Amino acid sequence: LLPSYLSPHFNHQHYSELESFEEQIFLEDTVFDKVKNFLSSSYLLILFVGYLSQRNYIDIMIFIIIFNILALILVSLFIRFSKQKITKSWRKRDLYL
């Protein structure tokens, strides 16, 4: 009882390492797996549609390169907005450094 009484009391709940670890597993299982599955299936779809429409190999590769550039831009924007949102929520906490 004494250590809990001496520990500082905060206004906001702080996550333990276990809860943070569980959230990380949840993120990896849902968001990142969906992104990986989407990219894999989209590459197969691009190759399949290119084959059915009898496009040249160079046309298919140019389209895949353009698709990769657009995917990179979208993922980087998603990461930037997520980082801003997380930083904003952490600044509201007591122990923000």
C-alpha positions as CSV (number, residue, x, y, z in Angstrom):
1,L,0.0,0.0,0.0
2,L,2.8,2.4,0.8
3,P,4.5,2.3,-2.7
4,S,1.2,3.0,-4.4
5,Y,0.6,5.9,-2.0
6,L,4.0,7.4,-2.7
7,S,3.8,7.0,-6.5
8,P,2.6,10.1,-8.3
9,H,-1.0,10.4,-9.2
10,F,-1.8,11.5,-12.8
11,N,-4.8,13.0,-14.4
12,H,-4.8,10.6,-17.3
13,Q,-4.4,6.9,-17.5
14,H,-1.0,5.7,-18.7
15,Y,-0.6,2.5,-20.5
16,S,1.6,-0.3,-19.2
17,E,4.1,-2.1,-21.4
18,L,1.7,-5.1,-21.7
19,E,-1.2,-3.0,-23.0
20,S,1.1,-1.2,-25.4
21,F,2.4,-4.6,-26.6
22,E,-1.2,-5.9,-27.1
23,E,-2.1,-2.8,-29.1
24,Q,1.0,-3.3,-31.2
25,I,-0.1,-6.9,-32.0
26,F,-3.6,-5.7,-32.8
27,L,-2.1,-3.1,-35.2
28,E,0.1,-5.6,-36.9
29,D,-2.7,-8.1,-37.2
30,T,-5.3,-5.8,-38.7
31,V,-3.9,-2.7,-40.4
32,F,-0.5,-4.0,-41.7
33,D,-1.9,-7.4,-42.8
34,K,-4.6,-5.7,-44.7
35,V,-2.2,-3.4,-46.5
36,K,0.1,-6.3,-47.4
37,N,-2.8,-8.3,-48.6
38,F,-4.1,-5.4,-50.7
39,L,-0.7,-4.8,-52.3
40,S,-0.2,-8.4,-53.1
41,S,-3.6,-8.9,-54.6
42,S,-3.3,-5.6,-56.6
43,Y,-0.1,-6.7,-58.2
44,L,-1.7,-10.0,-59.2
45,L,-4.7,-8.1,-60.5
46,I,-2.5,-5.7,-62.5
47,L,-0.6,-8.6,-64.1
48,F,-3.8,-10.5,-64.8
49,V,-5.6,-7.6,-66.4
50,G,-2.5,-6.7,-68.4
51,Y,-2.2,-10.3,-69.7
52,L,-5.9,-10.4,-70.6
53,S,-5.7,-7.1,-72.4
54,Q,-2.6,-8.3,-74.2
55,R,-0.5,-5.3,-73.1
56,N,3.3,-5.2,-73.6
57,Y,5.5,-6.1,-70.7
58,I,6.9,-2.6,-70.6
59,D,3.3,-1.1,-70.3
60,I,2.6,-3.4,-67.4
61,M,5.9,-2.5,-65.6
62,I,5.3,1.2,-66.1
63,F,1.8,0.9,-64.6
64,I,3.2,-1.1,-61.7
65,I,5.9,1.6,-61.1
66,I,3.2,4.4,-61.2
67,F,1.1,2.3,-58.8
68,N,4.1,1.9,-56.4
69,I,4.7,5.6,-56.4
70,L,1.1,6.4,-55.7
71,A,1.0,3.7,-52.9
72,L,4.2,5.2,-51.4
73,I,2.6,8.7,-51.4
74,L,-0.6,7.4,-49.8
75,V,1.3,5.4,-47.1
76,S,3.6,8.3,-46.3
77,L,0.6,10.6,-45.9
78,F,-1.2,8.0,-43.7
79,I,1.9,7.8,-41.5
80,R,2.3,11.5,-41.2
81,F,-1.4,12.0,-40.2
82,S,-1.2,9.1,-37.8
83,K,2.0,10.6,-36.2
84,Q,0.4,14.0,-35.8
85,K,-2.7,12.5,-34.2
86,I,-0.7,10.4,-31.8
87,T,1.6,13.3,-30.9
88,K,-1.4,15.5,-30.3
89,S,-3.0,12.9,-27.9
90,W,0.3,12.4,-26.1
91,R,0.8,16.1,-25.5
92,K,-2.4,16.0,-23.5
93,R,-0.9,13.5,-21.1
94,D,1.0,14.3,-17.9
95,L,4.4,12.9,-18.8
96,Y,5.0,14.2,-22.3
97,L,8.6,15.0,-22.9
